[in-house]
Amino acid sequence: MQEYFDGNRNLWNQWTKIHFNSDFYDVNSFINGKNTIDPFELDEVGPVSGKSLLHLQCHFGLTTLSWARLGAQVTGVDLAGEAIKTANDLAKQIKQPASFIESNVYDLPNKLDQQFDIVYTSFGVLNWLPDLTRWAKICFDYVKPGGVFYLAEYHPFTWVFDEKNPDQLEVGYDYFDQEVLIETIVGSYADPEAVIDQKESYEWAHPMGEVLTSLINAGFQLEFVHEFDFSNYKRYPFLVRNEKGMWVMPEGKARIPLMFSVRANK
Ligand SMILES: C[S@@+](CC[C@H](N)C(=O)[O-])C[C@H]1O[C@@H](n2cnc3c(N)ncnc32)[C@H](O)[C@@H]1O
């Protein structure tokens, strides 16, 4: 397993440098005040001012620091040292107090002993985690009694499609696959032309039942599970932008779930 984490760390260290300069992440707009949290997340998480917030798998901190700008006392955690270094530099640059920790989520209990009002994690996180039972227990332990866990993520149903031919939405992957998925890396989702010397990523599919059951078994009480017919980026070439800036199926085409969110209480 360690070799998978090492490979993914190497990949994310390289991707961080590319993402920092990409149009996809648009760091300049962020520095100039843009909040990178989706409006539906702001509604679902609710006011954060004065609350402590742990952001797991925070990448280079844009979303963590967006929560900080809204008044949360934030701690971000990520596997990639390059992401943590960039997040710390950005926090200084925009003068937001924030704490960032370089850690594998699974090793965090050895490095951080504190509980939070909110444990938050979002978009492109679960696929990097081999064991959701352990992950959910770690999330549970970091939430204060009376606190909240919130997850916003791409819907696991979308993982079945072979994105080599995204126009067709052909089923190419097994929804229930338990094995590691070894993917060949070409560029990055934020810059397909980027040159990367890490040639593989190591990922895991997690069906919706597994995600929710792991949270329930950890001890959480689920408050809601929302499935969305929109995506926060143009996942497929045929998606069209709606009036809220989200990407949806064009009129007349049958909808599939593109993202989901979970809010749970302790
Ligand atoms: C797609 S990003 C999430 C980013 C966030 N939604 C954004 O767009 O900024 C996934 C992050 O998970 C981190 N990651 C992957 N495996 C991890 C692990 N085992 N422990 C902690 N972080 C991990 C990566 O380094 C990466 O920064």
The ligand as a Tripos MOL2 file, in Angstrom:
@<TRIPOS>MOLECULE
LIG
   27    29     1     0     0
SMALL
NO_CHARGES

@<TRIPOS>ATOM
      1 C1         -8.6140   16.5820   -6.2000 C.3       1 LIG1
      2 S1         -7.6880   17.1270   -4.8170 S.3       1 LIG1
      3 C2         -8.9280   17.7510   -3.7740 C.3       1 LIG1
      4 C3         -8.8880   19.1090   -4.0790 C.3       1 LIG1
      5 C4         -9.8990   20.1260   -3.9330 C.3       1 LIG1
      6 N1        -11.2130   19.6700   -4.2280 N.3       1 LIG1
      7 C5         -9.4590   21.1940   -4.9170 C.2       1 LIG1
      8 O1         -9.8940   21.1570   -6.0810 O.co2     1 LIG1
      9 O2         -8.6110   21.9980   -4.5530 O.co2     1 LIG1
     10 C6         -7.2160   15.6750   -3.9560 C.3       1 LIG1
     11 C7         -6.1610   15.9650   -2.8830 C.3       1 LIG1
     12 O3         -6.0770   14.7810   -2.0710 O.3       1 LIG1
     13 C8         -4.7230   14.6580   -1.6570 C.3       1 LIG1
     14 N2         -4.5320   13.2790   -1.2170 N.ar      1 LIG1
     15 C9         -4.5300   12.1590   -1.9750 C.ar      1 LIG1
     16 N3         -4.3960   11.0690   -1.1980 N.ar      1 LIG1
     17 C10        -4.3130   11.5290    0.0810 C.ar      1 LIG1
     18 C11        -4.1540   10.8700    1.3360 C.ar      1 LIG1
     19 N4         -4.0580    9.5530    1.4340 N.pl3     1 LIG1
     20 N5         -4.0850   11.6450    2.4570 N.ar      1 LIG1
     21 C12        -4.1660   13.0040    2.3700 C.ar      1 LIG1
     22 N6         -4.3210   13.6700    1.2040 N.ar      1 LIG1
     23 C13        -4.3950   12.9360    0.0710 C.ar      1 LIG1
     24 C14        -3.9100   15.0660   -2.8590 C.3       1 LIG1
     25 O4         -2.5830   15.4240   -2.5120 O.3       1 LIG1
     26 C15        -4.7600   16.2230   -3.4180 C.3       1 LIG1
     27 O5         -4.2770   17.4620   -2.9780 O.3       1 LIG1
@<TRIPOS>BOND
     1     1     2 1
     2     2     3 1
     3     2    10 1
     4     3     4 1
     5     4     5 1
     6     5     6 1
     7     5     7 1
     8     7     8 2
     9     7     9 1
    10    10    11 1
    11    11    12 1
    12    11    26 1
    13    12    13 1
    14    13    14 1
    15    13    24 1
    16    14    15 ar
    17    14    23 ar
    18    15    16 ar
    19    16    17 ar
    20    17    18 ar
    21    17    23 ar
    22    18    19 1
    23    18    20 ar
    24    20    21 ar
    25    21    22 ar
    26    22    23 ar
    27    24    25 1
    28    24    26 1
    29    26    27 1
@<TRIPOS>SUBSTRUCTURE
     1 LIG1         1 GROUP 0 **** ****
